[in-house]
Structure formats: C-alpha cells, structure tokens
Amino acid sequence: MNKLKDKRWKVIHSEYLSREPWLTVRKEEVELPNGNRIPSYYVLEYPDWINIIAITRDGHFVMIDQYRHGLGVTEFELCAGVCEKEDGSPLISAQRELLEETGYGNGNWHEFMTISPNPGSQNNLIHCFLAKDIEKIAEQNTEPSEDINVHLFTIDDIRELMTTNQMQQATQAAPLWKYLAMNHLV
C-alpha cells in the first residue's frame, strides 16, 4: 500500500463564530500546500461520539427508534451518544448510554471500529463498539429530550433494515454493514 503524503493546511487565522453546547463553529483562513488560500473555511467542533451493536445472549440485536428533527423522521437506530469527559473513556460512555437508553448491560465488549462522521468539516470521531451476550439489567433512564423505544431484532431483521434502506444514519449503517460483511451475512 502507498504511504500518504502529509498535505496539512496552514492556518493563517482562526476565530469562533459560535460556542454553544451543540453548535461550535470555527471559521479559518487556510493555505494549502500548493499555495492556494481559502479565506473562509468552516469547522464544526463536536465531542467524540459512540454507538453500539448490542447483541443479547440469545442473538437478538438491541435497537432503538427515535425521532430525528433534522430529517423530520422516526427511524430505527443503534444505541448511541456522546463521549462524556466524566466517563473517562469511550467504552465507559458506550456502556452508560446502552444502560440509560435501553436498560441492557453486562456482556463482552470491544471496540469494533472508529470512524469519522465528516472529516471535511467536523473534528470528532465515532467509537463503534460490539457488545455480545448483553442482558436486561435495569429499566430505561432516558434524558428529558429523549423519547426512545427499544426493539429486539433478529439478524434477518437487521439484514432487511440494511438492504431496504431503512437506516439512513450513515455512521450507524457503516458498523452494521461491517458486521454483516465480516460474518458473511450478506
């Protein structure tokens, strides 16, 4: 495989246009390695996120549904959330989110993949976890802004969701497609 050449841009000037909890926008003037300048380049700053492919001991996938106002739709999703600094690690954030949103926990966990939602304009990563042999250990404990329903799906249900374009959230579809491919399920 070829080695990538470092093509880092030089930042000439940087300023924040917004610093809200869910909208931090940085405007920069940058110079490319070839000398070209971009006077206004915008970067959205977010904390890292997590999502979880959660599978019960009997092989069911724990999924949720919730309304997403950006697209104005209710869809099935993986359990997901923000890596909170207080948690100390993406794994602890993932375990906390799964328990809060679904009431499921325990099991065997490992980081399955790390992806970027949009490296052209966002500065965060998504840590995707695979949790197997999880079990129901509590009731949901959602935030006031969350209206989440929990669903248990078979692998056939997951394959149908994916092949019929019923999951539009790309950062959640990617790990599910990887899981299906690695397990020769497509």
Stockholm file with secondary structure:
# STOCKHOLM 1.0

chainA/1-186         MNKLKDKRWKVIHSEYLSREPWLTVRKEEVELPNGNRIPSYYVLEYPDWINIIAITRDGHFVMIDQYRHGLGVTEFELCAGVCEKEDGSPLISAQRELLEETGYGNGNWHEFMTISPNPGSQNNLIHCFLAKDIEKIAEQNTEPSEDINVHLFTIDDIRELMTTNQMQQATQAAPLWKYLAMNHLV
#=GR chainA/1-186 SS CCCCCCCCCEEEEEEEEEEETTEEEEEEEEECTTSCEEEEEEEEECCCEEEEEEEETTSCEEEEEEEETTTTEEEEECEEEECCGGGCSHHHHHHHHHHHHHSEECSEEEEEEEECSCTTTBCCCEEEEEEEEEEECSCCCCCTTCCCEEEEECHHHHHHHHHTTCCCCHHHHHHHHHHHHHTTCC
#=GC SS_cons         CCCCCCCCCEEEEEEEEEEETTEEEEEEEEECTTSCEEEEEEEEECCCEEEEEEEETTSCEEEEEEEETTTTEEEEECEEEECCGGGCSHHHHHHHHHHHHHSEECSEEEEEEEECSCTTTBCCCEEEEEEEEEEECSCCCCCTTCCCEEEEECHHHHHHHHHTTCCCCHHHHHHHHHHHHHTTCC
//
